[in-house]
Amino acid sequence: MENMATRTQTAQRPNGSAQGKICQFKLVLLGESAVGKSSLVLRFVKGQFHEYQESTIGAAFLTQTVCLDDTTVKFEIWDTAGQERYHSLAPMYYRGAQAAIVVYDITNQDTFGRAKTWVKELQRQASPNIVIALAGNKQDLANKRMVEFEEAQNYADENTLLFMETSAKTAMNVNDIFLAIAKKLPRNEQASGASASGQGRRLAEGDTGARAAGSCCK
Amino acid sequence: MAVATFSQIDEYGFERPTTFDYKTYEDFMSKYLRILARRSKRWEELKESEKTRRTNILKRFVRKGIPITRRPIVWMSISGGQQAREQSNYTYLQLKERISNASINETIEIDLPRTFPDNIYFTKENILPRQLFNILSTFAHQNNDVGYCQGLNYIAGLLILATKSEEYSFWLLKVLVENILPKYYIKSMSGLLTDLAVLDELVEINEPILHRHIKAIGMPWAVTTTKWFICIYSEVLPIETVLRIWDCIFYEGSKIIFRVALTLIKMHKAEILECKDLADIVTCFKSMAHNPKVIDCHYFMSRIFKLPGRLSNKQLEELRNKHALAK
């Protein structure tokens, strides 16, 4: 699979699109411990990868902005802790979220089972219009694969999930999965929910570092 | 005048981030080194028995900071770790021999390289990660209600760095998890959820305007303070500040966690009130660690006993009972 956005380009501020619409979406990452949730976010937001990413306690919050046609899409990303006992804290992160990425590790069948549990929970408990993407991460370790691509694709199709295999390490499909989500999200004012207060507001630069790769503001 | 230069690696083996504020740190250290020397001398002047026995003198000394070389012994003695060690039916070595559960061990193994990947003692050598594994797995095997909870890796890791003793670290971890922080790490994390509710009420009592503002933005305390409580500020605040907090926690117990939380929140009241949304507020809470007043651990520790006002163990117990029942 060809990767369109291997390298994050350095900051290109979306000033050009300032007149366009700004949508703000809350996105949550869920999945078993050590499948690469934080690494996917770090790759997407900062274009970095650490072989040993610190385990997330509670949750981490980051933002990243991508441009899609005439719209600036700002993701507010909640990266959650994976260990089962932190589960009771998870609803406060997916409550009101417009999108979720449920992550598993393609080299570990158990994590795929856990991903399915998360999907079920989201379908039951999260907002009915939530866009759910399934990410089979660690694609760079495909020689140790335990979850077949077709198996996950079929599951995703049955549940109308977006699905990609990703690699936070090589950056494969990382920007793509966020972009695919952005494309599926409704980009009118009402639907962007939390964005009401964010409309027209200058985008916070804070954590975001480099702007999203490739796709932005052509 | 010569300007002191600080290594890119601190004395506990942590690599300083590229964004490290050397100027602020230098300003602080130039004062703090003198304080450390004075405190060290005062500790030497204590009678041998006064150095470990729980008295008001020792409590005051602990609040002003335990000298780095005395920490292992003093922590063991004031926390009840030494007592637990002496009264246990099994030695640490005997408990360690019981490590057998493959599933627990695998979970811990995954977290070893993810614990302090910015610390040279954990990344360049094999000894500390092995010790960390032994402590976490031995602990998990002797406490089924807790087992292994993510976050304990940071606490045990910092205990090893501070005490340089695998055995002391085990007993200190045991008293922290089993006596000092009740039910934080068990599978339901009920103690943590209770304490988050207690914090909410304490902020409401202490800072009603701030509380209303945070509520209006819709920030659940768990979002910003889970890591504060679970890691007891390790991986949150600067290491010197964390160790000074731990000095007091080992002596005075978990109410110190609330004193620190309330101090951080009160110190940053103006900044919090300026926050307009959740993103602002999360960023604001994260940036507290870089405040020179927080980096200056000696100043910060003097504030935690003044800013939040009165907070007794009795009051804390009542609040905990109330919120534990409320669930």
Chai-1 contact restraints between the chains, C-beta under 6 A:
chainA,res_idxA,chainB,res_idxB,connection_type,confidence,min_distance_angstrom,max_distance_angstrom,comment,restraint_id
A,A34,B,I110,contact,1.0,0.0,6.0,A-B,restraint_1
A,Y52,B,P113,contact,1.0,0.0,6.0,A-B,restraint_2
A,Y52,B,R114,contact,1.0,0.0,6.0,A-B,restraint_3
A,Y52,B,P117,contact,1.0,0.0,6.0,A-B,restraint_4
A,E54,B,R114,contact,1.0,0.0,6.0,A-B,restraint_5
A,S55,B,D111,contact,1.0,0.0,6.0,A-B,restraint_6
A,S55,B,R114,contact,1.0,0.0,6.0,A-B,restraint_7
A,S55,B,Q150,contact,1.0,0.0,6.0,A-B,restraint_8
A,I57,B,G151,contact,1.0,0.0,6.0,A-B,restraint_9
A,I57,B,K227,contact,1.0,0.0,6.0,A-B,restraint_10
A,I57,B,I230,contact,1.0,0.0,6.0,A-B,restraint_11
A,I57,B,C231,contact,1.0,0.0,6.0,A-B,restraint_12
A,G58,B,T226,contact,1.0,0.0,6.0,A-B,restraint_13
A,G58,B,K227,contact,1.0,0.0,6.0,A-B,restraint_14
A,F61,B,V282,contact,1.0,0.0,6.0,A-B,restraint_15
A,T63,B,A279,contact,1.0,0.0,6.0,A-B,restraint_16
A,E76,B,A279,contact,1.0,0.0,6.0,A-B,restraint_17
A,Q83,B,Q150,contact,1.0,0.0,6.0,A-B,restraint_18
A,R85,B,K187,contact,1.0,0.0,6.0,A-B,restraint_19
A,R85,B,M189,contact,1.0,0.0,6.0,A-B,restraint_20
A,L89,B,A222,contact,1.0,0.0,6.0,A-B,restraint_21
A,M92,B,P220,contact,1.0,0.0,6.0,A-B,restraint_22
A,A204,B,A279,contact,1.0,0.0,6.0,A-B,restraint_23
A,G206,B,T283,contact,1.0,0.0,6.0,A-B,restraint_24
